[in-house]
Amino acid sequence: MSTSDPLHPPDSSTKEVELVELVVVDTVTSEPHSLSEKRTDQLPASSASSRPRTRPERHRSLYARFYASLSPYSSFVVAALLIALLSIVVGLKASPRFASFASDHLEKMASASATVSPSAPPAGATEPVAVASSAPAKEVTTPSVATSSSAATTSTAPTTTSTSAEKPAEEPFQFKGNFKEWNRLADGMDRFHNHFRWEYKNVYDNALGGYAKKRGQNLQRFLREAEQLAHHLDMHHRIEEAYIFPLLAKKMPQFKDGGRDKGEHIKAHKGIHDGLERYQAYINQAKADPDGYDGEKLRKIMDSFHDVLFNHLDQEVEDLGAHSVQKAGFTLDELKRFPM
């Protein structure tokens, strides 16, 4: 409050009202308000008629008092902070790690700006409307930019993308049902094939004289036993091609017999029988001339059709397995009607 002046006492009609300005921040509008604005309507007419200070003037006075209250050494503190920041920046620029980081960053920015998708419309342009067409899909070649980190030169390489829709991936096959019932064809066929494997091995192992030393057989008995391998395989293949393969060929092309379009198993039968003809011819020759029998020669003939025979014995059982026949589209009732 100001002290009263004895020479100029205060007039009773007018009162000097001192307002302590308090800045209030409104939480909604975030605008400062002065308490004096709310008190002007409560002052006498003589005080209300006097011009109050405007808001910028009050703010300038507040800022002036705030800076005046700061320590005179604050400018030195600010200057020291600026000098320290500047020295840090200069040190980073001088360091080789910062230089390499800056160059890599600039190259990445250049690469990103160069590899702009040609299909993206420019800024401010309207997106074109797609029109359906019955024309076949064409391959579109778009350039891709390759940037080297050690050089500023860029090279372009064409990239081919197909506009046609990709086919959806097929779902993996899942077997359903009783495995033993579905696998009955493979089980039955494997029993025959195991017997053929044993016959082949028995003849091959005893061809060099083992028939006499291990089994006490003479040559003629051994040759009659060896002859059974050719007879059994020939009869087995004839039955398959007459009664089994035609049924399987309806849904499994590997069993098909149709001229040039013969299936794999028909071709395997042909390769096996070519070897069996040579095998049977040599057995007939040895039976007619026992002294001219040569076990090594018999083994060599058997080696000529070994691979095609044993591969066929394995592959045929696999193709008749539960998973294969179910995937081919056979039903369980159809499999039960097979003559096996």
C-alpha positions in Angstrom: 0.0 0.0 0.0 1.3 3.5 -0.8 1.9 6.0 2.1 -0.4 9.0 2.4 1.0 12.4 1.4 0.5 15.1 4.1 0.5 17.9 1.6 -2.1 16.2 -0.6 -4.5 14.2 1.5 -6.7 11.7 -0.3 -10.0 13.0 -1.5 -13.0 11.4 0.2 -14.9 11.1 -3.1 -12.2 9.1 -4.8 -10.3 6.3 -3.4 -7.1 4.8 -4.6 -7.5 1.2 -5.0 -4.4 -0.9 -5.5 -4.9 -4.1 -7.2 -2.5 -6.9 -6.7 -2.3 -8.6 -10.1 -2.6 -12.3 -9.8 -2.3 -14.3 -13.0 -4.8 -17.2 -13.1 -4.6 -19.8 -15.8 -7.9 -21.2 -17.0 -7.7 -25.0 -17.3 -10.1 -25.1 -20.2 -9.0 -22.2 -22.5 -5.4 -21.9 -21.1 -5.7 -18.1 -21.3 -4.3 -15.9 -18.5 -6.8 -13.8 -16.6 -6.1 -10.9 -14.3 -8.0 -10.4 -11.1 -8.2 -6.6 -12.0 -10.6 -7.5 -14.9 -13.1 -9.0 -12.5 -12.8 -6.1 -10.1 -13.3 -3.1 -12.4 -17.1 -3.4 -12.3 -17.0 -3.3 -8.5 -14.9 0.0 -8.3 -16.4 3.4 -8.0 -17.3 5.3 -11.2 -14.3 7.6 -10.9 -11.9 4.6 -10.8 -13.7 2.6 -13.5 -13.5 5.5 -15.9 -9.7 5.5 -15.8 -8.0 3.4 -18.5 -6.7 0.0 -17.2 -3.5 -1.4 -18.6 -3.9 -3.8 -21.5 -3.0 -7.5 -21.3 0.3 -7.3 -23.4 1.5 -4.5 -21.2 0.9 -6.5 -18.1 2.7 -9.5 -19.7 5.7 -7.4 -20.6 5.9 -6.1 -17.1 5.8 -9.6 -15.8 8.5 -10.9 -18.2 10.7 -7.9 -17.4 10.4 -8.6 -13.6 11.1 -12.3 -14.3 14.3 -11.6 -16.3 15.4 -9.0 -13.8 15.1 -11.5 -11.0 17.6 -13.9 -12.7 21.1 -14.0 -11.6 23.6 -11.9 -13.6 25.7 -15.0 -14.0 23.0 -16.8 -15.9 24.2 -15.6 -19.2 27.6 -17.1 -18.5 26.0 -20.4 -17.7 24.0 -20.4 -20.9 27.0 -19.5 -22.9 29.0 -22.3 -21.3 26.3 -24.8 -22.2 26.2 -23.6 -25.8 30.0 -23.9 -26.1 29.9 -27.5 -24.7 27.1 -28.5 -27.1 29.1 -27.0 -30.0 32.2 -28.9 -29.0 30.2 -32.2 -28.9 28.9 -31.6 -32.4 32.3 -30.8 -33.7 33.8 -33.9 -32.1 31.1 -36.1 -33.6 31.7 -34.7 -37.1 35.5 -35.3 -36.7 35.0 -39.0 -35.6 35.3 -41.6 -38.3 32.4 -43.6 -36.9 30.1 -40.6 -37.2 31.3 -39.9 -40.7 30.6 -43.5 -41.9 27.2 -43.4 -40.2 26.3 -40.2 -41.9 27.4 -41.4 -45.3 25.4 -44.7 -44.9 22.3 -42.7 -43.9 22.6 -40.4 -46.9 23.0 -43.3 -49.2 19.9 -45.0 -47.8 18.0 -41.8 -48.3 19.2 -41.6 -51.9 18.3 -45.3 -52.5 14.8 -44.8 -51.0 14.1 -41.7 -53.1 15.3 -43.5 -56.3 13.3 -46.7 -55.8 9.8 -45.3 -56.2 7.1 -47.7 -57.3 6.0 -46.8 -60.9 2.5 -47.8 -60.1 2.1 -45.2 -57.3 0.4 -42.0 -58.6 2.2 -38.7 -58.1 1.1 -36.3 -55.4 -2.1 -34.5 -56.2 -3.0 -36.9 -59.0 -6.3 -38.8 -58.9 -6.1 -42.6 -58.8 -7.1 -44.2 -62.1 -10.1 -46.5 -62.1 -9.4 -50.2 -62.9 -11.3 -51.5 -65.9 -12.0 -55.3 -66.1 -10.6 -56.8 -69.3 -10.8 -60.3 -70.8 -7.3 -60.0 -72.3 -4.7 -62.5 -70.9 -2.4 -61.4 -68.2 0.9 -59.9 -69.3 4.2 -59.8 -67.5 5.3 -56.4 -66.3 9.0 -55.6 -66.0 9.8 -53.0 -63.4 13.3 -51.6 -62.7 14.8 -52.1 -59.3 17.7 -49.9 -58.2 20.7 -51.5 -56.4 23.0 -49.1 -54.5 26.5 -50.0 -53.4 27.6 -48.6 -50.0 31.2 -48.1 -51.2 30.3 -46.1 -54.3 27.8 -43.4 -55.3 26.9 -45.1 -58.6 23.7 -47.0 -58.9 22.8 -49.8 -61.3 19.4 -50.9 -62.4 18.3 -54.6 -62.8 14.9 -55.6 -64.4 12.5 -57.5 -62.1 9.7 -59.5 -63.7 6.5 -59.8 -61.9 3.4 -61.7 -63.1 0.0 -60.0 -62.9 -1.9 -63.2 -63.1 -3.5 -64.5 -59.9 -1.6 -67.3 -58.2 -3.3 -70.7 -57.8 -4.2 -71.5 -54.2 -2.0 -74.2 -52.6 -3.5 -77.6 -52.4 -4.3 -78.9 -48.9 -2.1 -81.8 -47.7 -3.7 -85.2 -48.0 -5.1 -86.6 -44.8 -5.8 -90.4 -44.5 -9.2 -91.3 -43.0 -10.5 -94.7 -41.9 -9.2 -98.0 -40.8 -5.7 -98.4 -42.1 -5.7 -102.2 -42.1 -8.9 -102.4 -44.2 -7.6 -99.9 -46.7 -4.2 -101.6 -46.9 -5.5 -105.1 -47.7 -4.2 -104.9 -51.3 -0.7 -104.0 -50.3 -0.6 -106.6 -47.6 -1.7 -109.4 -50.0 0.7 -108.3 -52.7 3.6 -108.1 -50.3 3.2 -111.7 -49.3 3.6 -112.8 -53.0 6.6 -110.5 -53.4 8.4 -111.7 -50.3 8.3 -115.2 -51.8 9.8 -114.0 -55.1 12.6 -112.3 -53.1 13.4 -115.5 -51.3 13.4 -117.6 -54.5 15.8 -115.1 -56.2 18.1 -115.0 -53.2 18.1 -118.8 -52.8 19.1 -119.4 -56.4 21.7 -116.7 -56.4 23.4 -117.8 -53.2 23.6 -121.5 -54.2 24.5 -121.0 -57.9 28.3 -121.5 -57.2 28.0 -125.0 -55.7 26.2 -124.2 -52.5 23.3 -126.3 -53.5 25.5 -129.4 -53.0 27.7 -128.3 -50.1 24.9 -126.6 -48.0 21.8 -128.4 -49.0 23.0 -131.8 -50.4 21.3 -131.3 -53.8 22.6 -132.5 -57.1 22.7 -130.1 -60.1 19.5 -131.3 -61.7 17.4 -130.8 -58.6 18.9 -127.3 -58.1 18.1 -126.4 -61.7 14.5 -127.5 -61.3 14.2 -125.4 -58.2 15.8 -122.4 -60.0 13.3 -122.9 -62.8 10.4 -122.2 -60.4 11.4 -118.5 -60.0 10.7 -117.9 -63.7 7.5 -119.8 -63.7 6.1 -118.1 -60.6 6.9 -114.6 -61.8 5.5 -115.2 -65.2 2.2 -116.6 -63.9 2.0 -113.8 -61.3 2.4 -111.1 -63.9 -0.1 -112.7 -66.2 -2.8 -112.7 -63.5 -2.0 -109.1 -62.6 -2.3 -107.8 -66.1 -5.5 -109.7 -66.8 -7.5 -109.1 -63.6 -5.8 -106.5 -61.3 -4.2 -103.9 -63.4 -7.3 -103.0 -65.5 -9.2 -102.2 -62.3 -6.4 -100.1 -60.9 -5.8 -98.3 -64.2 -9.2 -96.6 -64.0 -7.8 -94.2 -61.3 -4.1 -94.9 -61.2 -2.3 -94.4 -64.6 0.9 -96.2 -63.4 -1.0 -99.5 -64.0 -2.3 -98.5 -67.4 -1.6 -100.7 -70.5 -2.2 -98.7 -73.6 0.4 -98.8 -76.3 2.7 -95.8 -75.9 0.9 -94.7 -72.8 1.9 -97.8 -70.8 2.2 -97.3 -67.1 5.4 -97.8 -65.1 4.4 -101.3 -63.8 3.6 -102.6 -67.3 7.1 -101.4 -68.4 8.7 -103.0 -65.4 7.0 -106.3 -66.3 8.5 -106.1 -69.8 12.0 -105.5 -68.4 11.7 -108.4 -65.9 10.5 -110.8 -68.6 13.4 -109.9 -70.9 15.8 -111.1 -68.2 13.7 -114.1 -67.3 13.8 -115.3 -71.0 17.6 -115.3 -70.8 17.5 -116.9 -67.4 15.2 -119.7 -68.6 17.2 -120.3 -71.7 20.4 -120.9 -69.7 18.7 -123.3 -67.3 17.4 -125.3 -70.2 20.9 -125.4 -71.6 22.4 -126.5 -68.3 19.8 -129.3 -67.9 20.7 -130.6 -71.3 24.4 -130.3 -70.7 25.2 -130.5 -67.0 28.9 -130.5 -67.5 28.7 -127.1 -69.2 27.0 -125.5 -66.2 28.7 -122.3 -65.0 27.4 -120.7 -61.8 29.1 -117.4 -62.5 27.3 -117.1 -65.9 23.9 -117.8 -64.2 24.6 -115.1 -61.6 25.5 -112.6 -64.3 22.2 -113.3 -66.1 20.4 -112.8 -62.7 22.3 -109.5 -62.1 20.9 -108.2 -65.4 17.3 -108.0 -64.2 17.9 -107.7 -60.4 17.3 -103.9 -60.2 14.2 -103.8 -62.3 12.7 -106.8 -60.5 13.3 -105.6 -56.9 12.4 -102.0 -57.7 9.1 -103.2 -59.1 8.4 -105.4 -56.1 8.8 -102.5 -53.8 7.0 -99.8 -55.8 4.0 -101.9 -56.6 3.3 -102.6 -52.9 3.7 -98.9 -52.2 1.2 -97.9 -54.9 -1.3 -100.3 -53.5 -0.9 -99.0 -50.0 -3.8 -97.4 -48.0 -2.8 -93.8 -48.6 -2.2 -94.2 -52.3 -5.5 -95.9 -53.1 -7.6 -93.6 -51.0 -5.9 -90.5 -52.5 -6.5 -91.9 -56.0 -10.3 -92.0 -55.2 -11.1 -95.6 -54.6 -13.7 -96.5 -52.0 -13.5 -99.3 -49.5 -16.2 -101.3 -51.2 -14.4 -101.1 -54.5 -11.2 -102.5 -52.9 -13.1 -105.4 -51.3 -14.3 -106.5 -54.7 -10.7 -106.8 -56.1 -10.0 -110.5 -56.9 -7.1 -110.9 -54.4 
